[in-house]
Amino acid sequence: LNDDDWSRTAHALKGAARGIGAFDLGDLAARAEAEPPPTDQARSSTIADLRGALRAVERFVAERKR
């Protein structure tokens, strides 16, 4: 992704996450939106952080469905 695509994607994720109350995920996305990682390695690290936060949201939702 180029920086514009990265920022647009992070912005969309931020809004969606905050809209459902997943504020940790939204905050990570906000940081990614404001400061696109400068290298592929940094982007991979940011994506891993976002995935971790998403997994926490998934676990929360799964627990509430029981």
MMTF fields as JSON, N, C-alpha, C and O atoms, coordinates in Angstrom:
{
  "mmtfVersion": "1.0.0",
  "mmtfProducer": "UNKNOWN",
  "numBonds": 263,
  "numAtoms": 264,
  "numGroups": 66,
  "numChains": 1,
  "numModels": 1,
  "chainsPerModel": [1],
  "groupsPerChain": [66],
  "chainIdList": ["A"],
  "bondAtomList": [4, 2, 8, 6, 12, 10, 16, 14, 20, 18, 24, 22, 28, 26, 32, 30, 36, 34, 40, 38, 44, 42, 48, 46, 52, 50, 56, 54, 60, 58, 64, 62, 68, 66, 72, 70, 76, 74, 80, 78, 84, 82, 88, 86, 92, 90, 96, 94, 100, 98, 104, 102, 108, 106, 112, 110, 116, 114, 120, 118, 124, 122, 128, 126, 132, 130, 136, 134, 140, 138, 144, 142, 148, 146, 152, 150, 156, 154, 160, 158, 164, 162, 168, 166, 172, 170, 176, 174, 180, 178, 184, 182, 188, 186, 192, 190, 196, 194, 200, 198, 204, 202, 208, 206, 212, 210, 216, 214, 220, 218, 224, 222, 228, 226, 232, 230, 236, 234, 240, 238, 244, 242, 248, 246, 252, 250, 256, 254, 260, 258],
  "bondOrderList": [1, 1, 1, 1, 1, 1, 1, 1, 1, 1, 1, 1, 1, 1, 1, 1, 1, 1, 1, 1, 1, 1, 1, 1, 1, 1, 1, 1, 1, 1, 1, 1, 1, 1, 1, 1, 1, 1, 1, 1, 1, 1, 1, 1, 1, 1, 1, 1, 1, 1, 1, 1, 1, 1, 1, 1, 1, 1, 1, 1, 1, 1, 1, 1, 1],
  "groupList": [{"groupName": "LEU", "atomNameList": ["N", "CA", "C", "O"], "elementList": ["N", "C", "C", "O"], "formalChargeList": [0, 0, 0, 0], "bondAtomList": [1, 0, 2, 1, 3, 2], "bondOrderList": [1, 1, 2], "singleLetterCode": "L", "chemCompType": "L-PEPTIDE LINKING"}, {"groupName": "ASN", "atomNameList": ["N", "CA", "C", "O"], "elementList": ["N", "C", "C", "O"], "formalChargeList": [0, 0, 0, 0], "bondAtomList": [1, 0, 2, 1, 3, 2], "bondOrderList": [1, 1, 2], "singleLetterCode": "N", "chemCompType": "L-PEPTIDE LINKING"}, {"groupName": "ASP", "atomNameList": ["N", "CA", "C", "O"], "elementList": ["N", "C", "C", "O"], "formalChargeList": [0, 0, 0, 0], "bondAtomList": [1, 0, 2, 1, 3, 2], "bondOrderList": [1, 1, 2], "singleLetterCode": "D", "chemCompType": "L-PEPTIDE LINKING"}, {"groupName": "TRP", "atomNameList": ["N", "CA", "C", "O"], "elementList": ["N", "C", "C", "O"], "formalChargeList": [0, 0, 0, 0], "bondAtomList": [1, 0, 2, 1, 3, 2], "bondOrderList": [1, 1, 2], "singleLetterCode": "W", "chemCompType": "L-PEPTIDE LINKING"}, {"groupName": "SER", "atomNameList": ["N", "CA", "C", "O"], "elementList": ["N", "C", "C", "O"], "formalChargeList": [0, 0, 0, 0], "bondAtomList": [1, 0, 2, 1, 3, 2], "bondOrderList": [1, 1, 2], "singleLetterCode": "S", "chemCompType": "L-PEPTIDE LINKING"}, {"groupName": "ARG", "atomNameList": ["N", "CA", "C", "O"], "elementList": ["N", "C", "C", "O"], "formalChargeList": [0, 0, 0, 0], "bondAtomList": [1, 0, 2, 1, 3, 2], "bondOrderList": [1, 1, 2], "singleLetterCode": "R", "chemCompType": "L-PEPTIDE LINKING"}, {"groupName": "THR", "atomNameList": ["N", "CA", "C", "O"], "elementList": ["N", "C", "C", "O"], "formalChargeList": [0, 0, 0, 0], "bondAtomList": [1, 0, 2, 1, 3, 2], "bondOrderList": [1, 1, 2], "singleLetterCode": "T", "chemCompType": "L-PEPTIDE LINKING"}, {"groupName": "ALA", "atomNameList": ["N", "CA", "C", "O"], "elementList": ["N", "C", "C", "O"], "formalChargeList": [0, 0, 0, 0], "bondAtomList": [1, 0, 2, 1, 3, 2], "bondOrderList": [1, 1, 2], "singleLetterCode": "A", "chemCompType": "L-PEPTIDE LINKING"}, {"groupName": "HIS", "atomNameList": ["N", "CA", "C", "O"], "elementList": ["N", "C", "C", "O"], "formalChargeList": [0, 0, 0, 0], "bondAtomList": [1, 0, 2, 1, 3, 2], "bondOrderList": [1, 1, 2], "singleLetterCode": "H", "chemCompType": "L-PEPTIDE LINKING"}, {"groupName": "LYS", "atomNameList": ["N", "CA", "C", "O"], "elementList": ["N", "C", "C", "O"], "formalChargeList": [0, 0, 0, 0], "bondAtomList": [1, 0, 2, 1, 3, 2], "bondOrderList": [1, 1, 2], "singleLetterCode": "K", "chemCompType": "L-PEPTIDE LINKING"}, {"groupName": "GLY", "atomNameList": ["N", "CA", "C", "O"], "elementList": ["N", "C", "C", "O"], "formalChargeList": [0, 0, 0, 0], "bondAtomList": [1, 0, 2, 1, 3, 2], "bondOrderList": [1, 1, 2], "singleLetterCode": "G", "chemCompType": "PEPTIDE LINKING"}, {"groupName": "ILE", "atomNameList": ["N", "CA", "C", "O"], "elementList": ["N", "C", "C", "O"], "formalChargeList": [0, 0, 0, 0], "bondAtomList": [1, 0, 2, 1, 3, 2], "bondOrderList": [1, 1, 2], "singleLetterCode": "I", "chemCompType": "L-PEPTIDE LINKING"}, {"groupName": "PHE", "atomNameList": ["N", "CA", "C", "O"], "elementList": ["N", "C", "C", "O"], "formalChargeList": [0, 0, 0, 0], "bondAtomList": [1, 0, 2, 1, 3, 2], "bondOrderList": [1, 1, 2], "singleLetterCode": "F", "chemCompType": "L-PEPTIDE LINKING"}, {"groupName": "GLU", "atomNameList": ["N", "CA", "C", "O"], "elementList": ["N", "C", "C", "O"], "formalChargeList": [0, 0, 0, 0], "bondAtomList": [1, 0, 2, 1, 3, 2], "bondOrderList": [1, 1, 2], "singleLetterCode": "E", "chemCompType": "L-PEPTIDE LINKING"}, {"groupName": "PRO", "atomNameList": ["N", "CA", "C", "O"], "elementList": ["N", "C", "C", "O"], "formalChargeList": [0, 0, 0, 0], "bondAtomList": [1, 0, 2, 1, 3, 2], "bondOrderList": [1, 1, 2], "singleLetterCode": "P", "chemCompType": "L-PEPTIDE LINKING"}, {"groupName": "GLN", "atomNameList": ["N", "CA", "C", "O"], "elementList": ["N", "C", "C", "O"], "formalChargeList": [0, 0, 0, 0], "bondAtomList": [1, 0, 2, 1, 3, 2], "bondOrderList": [1, 1, 2], "singleLetterCode": "Q", "chemCompType": "L-PEPTIDE LINKING"}, {"groupName": "VAL", "atomNameList": ["N", "CA", "C", "O"], "elementList": ["N", "C", "C", "O"], "formalChargeList": [0, 0, 0, 0], "bondAtomList": [1, 0, 2, 1, 3, 2], "bondOrderList": [1, 1, 2], "singleLetterCode": "V", "chemCompType": "L-PEPTIDE LINKING"}],
  "groupTypeList": [0, 1, 2, 2, 2, 3, 4, 5, 6, 7, 8, 7, 0, 9, 10, 7, 7, 5, 10, 11, 10, 7, 12, 2, 0, 10, 2, 0, 7, 7, 5, 7, 13, 7, 13, 14, 14, 14, 6, 2, 15, 7, 5, 4, 4, 6, 11, 7, 2, 0, 5, 10, 7, 0, 5, 7, 16, 13, 5, 12, 16, 7, 13, 5, 9, 5],
  "groupIdList": [1, 2, 3, 4, 5, 6, 7, 8, 9, 10, 11, 12, 13, 14, 15, 16, 17, 18, 19, 20, 21, 22, 23, 24, 25, 26, 27, 28, 29, 30, 31, 32, 33, 34, 35, 36, 37, 38, 39, 40, 41, 42, 43, 44, 45, 46, 47, 48, 49, 50, 51, 52, 53, 54, 55, 56, 57, 58, 59, 60, 61, 62, 63, 64, 65, 66],
  "secStructList": [7, 7, 2, 2, 2, 2, 2, 2, 2, 2, 2, 2, 2, 2, 2, 2, 2, 2, 2, 6, 6, 7, 2, 2, 2, 2, 2, 2, 2, 2, 2, 2, 2, 2, 1, 7, 7, 1, 1, 2, 2, 2, 2, 2, 2, 2, 2, 2, 2, 2, 2, 2, 2, 2, 2, 2, 2, 2, 2, 2, 2, 2, 2, 2, 2, 7],
  "xCoordList": [0.84, 0.0, 0.877, 1.913, 0.45, 1.155, 0.642, -0.311, 1.268, 0.899, -0.56, -1.208, -1.084, -2.485, -3.433, -4.386, -3.176, -4.006, -3.903, -4.902, -2.688, -2.47, -3.314, -4.033, -3.22, -3.944, -5.452, -6.163, -5.951, -7.396, -7.88, -8.945, -7.095, -7.47, -7.447, -8.359, -6.408, -6.314, -7.466, -8.015, -7.825, -8.94, -10.25, -11.029, -10.484, -11.716, -11.749, -12.788, -10.618, -10.547, -10.766, -11.465, -10.176, -10.35, -11.826, -12.32, -12.523, -13.937, -14.787, -15.667, -14.526, -15.292, -15.047, -15.985, -13.791, -13.459, -14.091, -14.709, -13.937, -14.501, -16.023, -16.66, -16.599, -18.049, -18.652, -19.819, -17.853, -18.364, -17.767, -17.986, -17.016, -16.455, -15.133, -14.706, -14.475, -13.169, -12.083, -11.369, -11.986, -11.148, -9.655, -8.92, -9.182, -7.758, -7.393, -6.381, -8.221, -8.0, -8.103, -7.284, -9.097, -9.263, -8.082, -7.673, -7.529, -6.369, -5.135, -4.378, -4.94, -3.827, -3.998, -3.041, -5.222, -5.489, -5.286, -4.797, -5.657, -5.464, -3.98, -3.596, -3.158, -1.711, -1.181, -0.352, -1.665, -1.229, -1.667, -0.945, -2.844, -3.34, -2.503, -2.148, -2.191, -1.486, -0.034, 0.511, 0.588, 1.996, 2.203, 2.57, 1.972, 2.19, 3.62, 4.573, 3.772, 5.122, 6.004, 5.561, 7.253, 8.131, 8.72, 9.184, 8.71, 9.327, 8.372, 7.412, 8.65, 7.837, 7.916, 6.921, 9.094, 9.252, 8.406, 7.763, 8.396, 7.583, 6.099, 5.309, 5.723, 4.317, 3.917, 2.822, 4.799, 4.508, 4.314, 3.435, 5.114, 4.992, 3.67, 2.997, 3.304, 2.037, 0.86, -0.099, 0.931, -0.139, -0.249, -1.356, 0.88, 0.85, 0.176, -0.601, 0.465, -0.181, -1.691, -2.482, -2.076, -3.502, -4.197, -5.312, -3.541, -4.116, -4.297, -5.306, -3.332, -3.447, -4.632, -5.371, -4.816, -5.955, -7.263, -8.259, -7.272, -8.468, -8.807, -9.978, -7.804, -8.059, -8.683, -9.549, -8.248, -8.835, -10.311, -11.137, -10.642, -12.043, -12.826, -13.938, -12.26, -12.933, -13.196, -14.272, -12.211, -12.406, -13.51, -14.336, -13.524, -14.549, -15.942, -16.858, -16.095, -17.384, -17.771, -18.924, -16.836, -17.137, -17.589, -18.506, -16.972, -17.363, -18.77, -19.5, -19.148, -20.479, -21.575, -22.742, -21.208, -22.195, -22.583, -23.581, -21.799, -22.069, -23.27, -23.643],
  "yCoordList": [-1.193, 0.0, 1.246, 1.296, 2.231, 3.503, 4.237, 3.786, 5.356, 6.055, 6.503, 6.452, 6.942, 7.368, 6.199, 6.324, 5.077, 3.891, 3.411, 3.038, 3.427, 3.03, 3.902, 3.396, 5.221, 6.151, 5.994, 6.034, 5.817, 5.624, 4.336, 4.308, 3.282, 2.008, 2.106, 1.626, 2.725, 2.904, 3.781, 3.529, 4.798, 5.678, 4.895, 5.05, 4.068, 3.264, 2.291, 2.12, 1.66, 0.74, 1.487, 0.999, 2.656, 3.469, 3.761, 3.584, 4.2, 4.525, 3.314, 3.382, 2.214, 0.999, 0.493, 0.113, 0.491, -0.001, 0.874, 0.37, 2.165, 3.068, 3.016, 3.197, 2.771, 2.685, 1.524, 1.569, 0.481, -0.66, -0.704, -1.657, 0.332, 0.399, -0.313, -0.543, -0.668, -1.327, -0.245, -0.064, 0.459, 1.658, 1.374, 2.187, 0.254, -0.064, -0.248, 0.276, -0.994, -1.184, 0.154, 0.453, 0.944, 2.255, 3.172, 3.911, 3.128, 3.97, 3.538, 4.379, 2.237, 1.757, 2.191, 2.613, 2.083, 2.498, 3.998, 4.445, 4.777, 6.228, 6.576, 7.471, 5.876, 6.113, 5.732, 6.439, 4.611, 4.182, 5.18, 5.425, 5.747, 6.737, 8.011, 8.563, 8.473, 9.742, 9.671, 10.639, 8.514, 8.344, 7.023, 6.024, 7.009, 5.761, 5.26, 6.03, 3.979, 3.442, 3.652, 3.476, 4.029, 4.406, 3.244, 3.438, 2.032, 0.892, -0.291, -0.333, -1.248, -2.467, -3.214, -3.773, -3.224, -3.907, -3.223, -3.902, -1.901, -1.168, -1.394, -1.511, -1.455, -1.728, -3.118, -3.313, -4.079, -5.446, -5.484, -6.186, -4.746, -4.681, -4.034, -4.51, -2.96, -2.281, -3.2, -3.262, -3.906, -4.85, -5.945, -6.342, -6.436, -7.464, -6.916, -7.625, -5.671, -5.051, -4.927, -5.203, -4.513, -4.38, -5.744, -5.86, -6.756, -8.112, -8.586, -9.211, -8.292, -8.666, -7.989, -8.62, -6.71, -5.983, -6.518, -6.601, -6.876, -7.452, -8.795, -9.091, -9.602, -10.89, -10.68, -11.45, -9.647, -9.344, -8.984, -9.383, -8.241, -7.895, -9.163, -9.351, -10.019, -11.27, -12.135, -12.715, -12.219, -12.998, -12.391, -13.114, -11.076, -10.39, -10.694, -11.012, -10.597, -10.864, -12.32, -12.613, -13.231, -14.655, -14.968, -15.767, -14.361, -14.587, -14.064, -14.645, -13.003, -12.406, -13.201, -13.112, -13.975, -14.771, -16.036, -16.673, -16.406, -17.635, -17.491, -18.435],
  "zCoordList": [0.0, 0.0, 0.0, 0.664, -0.743, -0.642, 0.611, 1.247, 0.959, 2.185, 2.2, 3.246, 1.058, 1.01, 1.261, 2.03, 0.622, 0.831, 2.278, 2.893, 2.809, 4.205, 5.13, 5.991, 4.942, 5.814, 5.684, 6.688, 4.467, 4.262, 4.926, 5.544, 4.794, 5.402, 6.921, 7.592, 7.458, 8.908, 9.414, 10.486, 8.648, 9.032, 9.093, 10.034, 8.105, 8.081, 9.261, 9.898, 9.549, 10.683, 11.991, 12.879, 12.111, 13.321, 13.562, 14.676, 12.542, 12.682, 13.017, 13.875, 12.345, 12.601, 14.021, 14.721, 14.438, 15.779, 16.855, 17.793, 16.717, 17.724, 17.715, 18.752, 16.556, 16.447, 17.221, 17.612, 17.442, 18.213, 19.62, 20.367, 19.969, 21.31, 21.491, 22.622, 20.399, 20.468, 20.453, 19.466, 21.567, 21.605, 21.515, 20.954, 22.045, 21.909, 20.443, 19.976, 19.722, 18.293, 17.558, 16.69, 17.904, 17.277, 17.519, 16.624, 18.727, 19.035, 18.238, 17.753, 18.107, 17.28, 15.83, 15.18, 15.331, 13.954, 13.789, 12.752, 14.798, 14.736, 14.639, 13.885, 15.395, 15.319, 13.939, 13.366, 13.412, 12.08, 11.013, 10.046, 11.194, 10.24, 10.289, 9.248, 11.486, 11.646, 11.198, 10.667, 11.417, 11.089, 10.355, 10.974, 9.04, 8.303, 8.53, 8.407, 8.859, 9.089, 7.865, 6.73, 8.106, 6.988, 6.199, 5.076, 6.769, 6.079, 6.079, 6.849, 5.208, 5.177, 6.5, 6.961, 7.112, 8.395, 9.468, 10.268, 9.496, 10.47, 10.205, 11.143, 8.946, 8.615, 9.077, 9.606, 8.876, 9.326, 10.841, 11.341, 11.549, 13.005, 13.412, 14.326, 12.739, 13.028, 12.724, 13.493, 11.613, 11.258, 12.309, 12.674, 12.798, 13.847, 15.109, 15.749, 15.469, 16.628, 16.412, 17.314, 15.217, 14.902, 14.952, 15.46, 14.429, 14.469, 15.907, 16.235, 16.756, 18.166, 18.825, 19.581, 18.543, 19.107, 18.541, 19.259, 17.277, 16.668, 17.3, 17.538, 17.571, 18.237, 19.615, 20.029, 20.319, 21.625, 21.469, 22.29, 20.433, 20.16, 19.834, 20.328, 19.018, 18.658, 19.889, 20.025, 20.785, 22.022, 22.879, 23.437, 22.984, 23.763, 23.214, 23.973, 21.909, 21.276, 21.469, 21.786, 21.285, 21.456, 22.871, 23.06, 23.859, 25.25, 25.522, 26.325, 24.881, 25.106, 24.419, 24.799, 23.414, 22.673, 23.426, 23.093, 24.444, 25.184, 26.058, 26.756]
}
